[in-house]
Amino acid sequence: MRPSRRCLSASRATAAGSNGALLVANVPEDQRASTYKALLMWGFALILVAPLSSWALFVLIPW
């Protein structure tokens, strides 16, 4: 099943990705700084959460 074209993947929605940059560029001027900060926090959260949850899933849970 193909995902919808309107759907962003979690990693592409960061401020460093092209989709995140387009998002920041298209928000109103007064909301750009807060949108950029929110996308940066999302990106940093992915850096921490994804490896830890993968490790927990494959190492800690006995299959």
N, C-alpha and C positions, 0 to 999 in steps of 0.2 A: 504494500500500500504506500503510495507516494504522499509525503506531507504536503500540506497546502503551501502555495507560494507566498502567502501572506504571513506564514509562521517563521519566526526567527529561532535559530537554534540557540541554546544557552551560551555557547562560546562566542557566537557572532554578535551577540547583543552587548558586548563590552565596548568601552570607549575607544579601545585600540583597534577594533575591527571596522570594516567598511560600513557595515549596517549601523553600528553605533555612531560612527561619525556622521552618517546621513541623518540619523535621528537627532543628534545634537544640533546639526545645521538647520533642521527644519522646525525646531521648537521656537517659540517667541523669545526675543532677545532677553527679556527679564527672567526667563526660566533656564537659560543655557548653562549657567554655572552650576545650578543645583542638579540639573539633568546629567551634566558631565561628572559631577561628584558621585551621583548615585550609580552611574554606569561603572565608574572606577571601583567603587565599593563592591559592586556585583562581580567584577572581574577578579578582585582580590579574594572574595569569598569563594569563587570557583577554584582558585589556586589552592586554597586550604581544604575545602570540603570534598572536592572530587577525589583526590588521592586518598584521603582518610576514609571516605566511605567505600571506595573500591577495596582498600586494604581490609577494612572490617568485613566486607561482604565475602571476600575470597579467602581470608586467613582465619578470622575469628569464628565464623559460622561453620561448624562441622557438617559437611555434606554427607 
